[in-house]
Amino acid sequence: MRGFGKYLLWVYSGMALVFLMIPIVYTIVFSFNDARRTNIVWRGFTFDNWLDVCNAQDVCSSFGNSLLVAGVSTVLATAMGTAIALALVRYRFRFREATTLLLFLPMATPEVVLGAGLAAQFLQLGVQKGLVTIIIAHTMFCISFVVVTVRARVAVLDGALEEAGRDLYASPNQVFWRVTFPLLIPGIVAAALLSFALSFDDFIITNFNAGPAMTFPRFVYTAAARGIPAEANVIASGVFFCAILLVLIAQVGGAIKRQRLAQAG
């Protein structure tokens, strides 16, 4: 039974991996499809889609809008979320527990409720919907994830290191920028990457607050009825390959760093 369970685990893991990879493989394969009006039926192999990725109307502009929204909202959410995480861990103030609870609410609230509520607020205030409202919505949504990620990093910092900096007559600003901030960088980078991924991929909140602005997820949703253009598959495949490349670079860099530390030790 133990041997059977071992093989069953391998079979189950393989089936789960295949199930997860099917949409990705489909996207990559159909990025080379010689599509005309639709990209549903395979019509032949071509590199034209990769060589002229902006051939499809609005595909590059929507992708650029998504990058802009994700970049700006990530910077804003990371900056504010890091400050909030430091305040929640290092300081005691009134309504601290209530603030923590309120920060977790966007994570627990369904996106359709959050998006509809924000849309109603913008409508009541008379704010014209567009890229600015999307950035505001994404920033508010991503702050919670940044706070949770950075807060976990702040909680495990060794206070003795900061105390050593103060003992060496460093000012509070010098202690923060030369001791605290470098130690927080792994958590901040992780929070920023998570925030960027959530913002770039979001559709529901964006759809409620975008107005006429078109982002890449909205473009894909609109085009899905007639078959997503092959150029959109090219961009999706490129994003996937870039993500894999970043993971490989991080893994190789970490392995090299560990090897150097081991040799130095």
C-alpha positions in Angstrom: 0.0 0.0 0.0 2.9 2.4 0.7 4.4 1.8 -2.7 1.0 2.2 -4.4 0.4 5.5 -2.5 3.8 6.8 -3.7 2.9 6.2 -7.3 -0.5 7.6 -6.8 1.0 10.8 -5.4 3.2 11.1 -8.5 0.2 10.5 -10.8 -1.9 13.0 -9.0 0.9 15.6 -9.0 1.4 15.0 -12.8 -2.3 15.4 -13.5 -2.5 18.6 -11.5 0.5 20.0 -13.3 -0.9 19.2 -16.7 -4.3 20.7 -15.8 -2.5 23.9 -14.7 -0.3 24.1 -17.8 -3.0 23.5 -20.5 -4.2 27.1 -20.6 -0.6 28.4 -20.7 0.4 26.0 -23.5 -2.7 26.9 -25.4 -1.9 30.6 -25.1 1.7 30.1 -26.3 0.7 27.8 -29.2 -2.0 30.1 -30.5 0.3 33.1 -30.4 1.9 31.5 -33.5 -1.5 30.9 -35.2 -2.0 32.5 -38.6 -5.3 33.9 -37.4 -7.4 36.2 -39.5 -10.7 37.4 -38.0 -10.7 34.9 -35.2 -8.1 33.0 -33.2 -10.2 30.0 -32.3 -9.3 27.6 -35.1 -5.7 26.7 -35.9 -4.9 28.0 -39.5 -1.1 27.6 -39.7 2.2 28.5 -38.1 3.6 32.0 -38.4 6.0 34.4 -36.7 4.1 37.5 -37.9 2.2 37.9 -34.7 5.5 38.2 -32.7 7.1 40.5 -35.3 4.2 42.9 -35.4 2.5 42.5 -32.0 0.8 45.9 -32.2 -1.1 44.9 -35.4 -4.3 44.2 -33.5 -6.2 47.4 -32.6 -5.9 48.5 -28.9 -3.8 45.5 -27.8 -0.6 47.5 -27.2 -2.4 50.6 -25.8 -4.3 48.5 -23.4 -1.2 46.7 -22.3 0.6 50.0 -21.8 -2.4 51.2 -19.7 -2.1 48.1 -17.5 1.6 48.6 -17.0 1.0 52.3 -16.1 -1.8 51.5 -13.6 0.1 48.6 -12.1 3.3 50.6 -11.8 1.8 53.7 -10.2 -0.5 51.9 -7.9 2.3 49.6 -6.8 4.6 52.6 -5.9 1.8 54.3 -4.0 0.5 51.1 -2.2 4.1 50.0 -1.3 5.1 53.4 0.1 1.9 53.8 2.2 1.7 50.1 3.2 5.3 50.0 4.4 4.7 53.1 6.6 1.5 51.6 8.0 3.2 48.3 8.7 6.0 50.0 10.6 3.4 52.1 12.6 1.3 49.0 13.5 4.3 47.0 14.7 6.5 49.6 16.3 4.0 52.1 17.9 1.1 52.0 20.3 -1.8 54.4 19.5 -5.5 54.6 19.9 -7.7 52.5 17.5 -4.6 50.4 16.6 -6.7 47.2 16.6 -9.5 48.9 14.7 -7.0 50.0 12.0 -5.7 46.5 11.7 -9.2 45.2 11.2 -10.0 47.8 8.6 -6.9 46.9 6.7 -7.9 43.3 6.4 -11.4 44.1 5.2 -10.5 44.7 1.5 -8.8 41.3 1.5 -11.9 39.6 2.8 -14.5 41.6 0.8 -15.5 40.2 -2.6 -14.0 42.2 -5.4 -17.4 42.7 -7.0 -18.7 44.4 -3.8 -15.5 46.5 -3.4 -15.5 47.5 -7.1 -19.2 48.4 -7.0 -18.8 50.4 -3.8 -15.9 52.4 -5.2 -17.8 53.1 -8.4 -20.7 54.4 -6.4 -18.4 56.7 -4.5 -16.8 58.1 -7.6 -20.3 58.6 -9.1 -21.5 60.4 -6.0 -18.5 62.7 -5.9 -18.8 63.4 -9.7 -15.4 62.0 -10.5 -14.9 61.2 -14.1 -13.8 57.6 -14.5 -10.6 56.7 -16.2 -7.0 55.7 -15.5 -6.9 57.9 -12.4 -9.9 56.2 -10.8 -8.4 52.8 -11.6 -5.1 53.7 -9.9 -7.0 54.9 -6.8 -9.0 51.7 -6.7 -6.0 49.5 -7.2 -4.0 51.4 -4.6 -6.7 51.0 -2.0 -7.0 47.3 -2.8 -3.3 46.5 -2.8 -2.4 48.4 0.4 -3.8 45.6 2.5 -1.5 43.0 0.9 1.5 45.3 1.3 0.8 45.8 4.9 0.4 42.1 5.6 3.6 41.2 3.8 5.8 44.0 5.2 4.4 43.7 8.7 5.6 40.1 8.8 9.1 41.3 7.9 9.0 44.1 10.5 7.9 41.7 13.2 11.1 39.5 12.9 13.6 42.4 12.7 16.3 42.2 15.4 16.0 45.4 17.4 19.6 44.9 18.7 20.9 46.0 15.3 19.1 49.3 15.4 20.2 49.7 19.0 23.8 49.2 17.9 23.4 51.9 15.4 22.1 54.3 18.0 25.0 53.3 20.3 27.3 54.4 17.5 25.8 57.9 17.6 23.7 57.5 14.4 20.7 59.8 14.1 17.2 58.3 13.8 17.3 59.0 10.1 20.6 57.3 9.7 19.5 54.2 11.7 16.4 53.9 9.5 18.1 54.3 6.1 21.3 52.4 6.9 19.9 49.7 9.2 16.2 49.3 9.2 15.4 49.9 5.6 18.0 47.5 4.1 16.6 44.8 6.4 13.1 45.6 5.2 14.0 45.4 1.5 13.2 41.7 1.0 9.7 42.2 2.4 9.2 45.4 0.5 10.2 43.9 -2.8 8.0 40.9 -2.2 5.1 43.2 -1.3 5.7 45.3 -4.4 5.8 42.3 -6.7 2.6 40.9 -5.2 0.9 44.3 -5.6 2.0 44.7 -9.2 0.7 41.2 -10.1 -2.6 41.8 -8.4 -3.1 45.2 -10.1 -2.0 44.1 -13.6 -4.2 41.0 -13.5 -7.3 42.6 -12.0 -10.5 42.8 -14.0 -13.5 43.1 -11.7 -12.5 46.2 -9.8 -11.1 47.7 -13.0 -14.3 47.1 -14.9 -16.4 49.0 -12.4 -14.1 52.0 -12.2 -12.5 52.2 -15.7 -15.0 54.2 -17.6 -13.8 54.4 -21.2 -10.2 53.5 -20.3 -9.1 50.1 -21.6 -6.7 47.8 -19.7 -5.3 44.5 -21.0 -7.7 42.3 -18.9 -10.6 44.3 -20.1 -9.4 44.1 -23.7 -9.0 40.3 -23.4 -12.5 40.0 -21.9 -14.1 42.1 -24.7 -12.2 40.2 -27.4 -13.0 36.7 -26.0 -16.4 36.6 -27.6 -14.9 36.6 -31.1 -11.7 34.9 -30.3 -8.7 36.6 -28.5 -6.4 38.1 -31.1 -3.1 36.2 -31.6 -1.2 39.4 -30.7 -2.8 39.3 -27.2 -1.6 35.8 -26.9 1.9 37.1 -27.8 1.8 39.6 -25.0 0.5 37.0 -22.5 3.2 34.6 -23.5 5.8 37.3 -23.2 4.6 38.2 -19.6 4.8 34.5 -18.7 8.3 34.1 -20.1 9.5 37.2 -18.3 8.0 35.9 -15.0 9.8 32.6 -15.5 13.0 34.4 -16.3 12.8 36.5 -13.1 12.2 33.4 -11.0 15.2 31.7 -12.6 17.4 34.8 -12.0 16.3 35.0 -8.4 16.9 31.3 -7.8 20.3 31.3 -9.5 21.3 34.5 -7.6 20.2 33.0 -4.3 22.1 29.8 -5.0 25.3 31.7 -5.9 24.9 33.9 -2.7 24.5 30.8 -0.5 27.5 29.2 -2.1 29.7 32.2 -1.5 28.5 32.4 2.1 29.3 28.7 2.6 32.8 29.2 1.1 33.4 32.2 3.3 32.2 30.3 6.4 
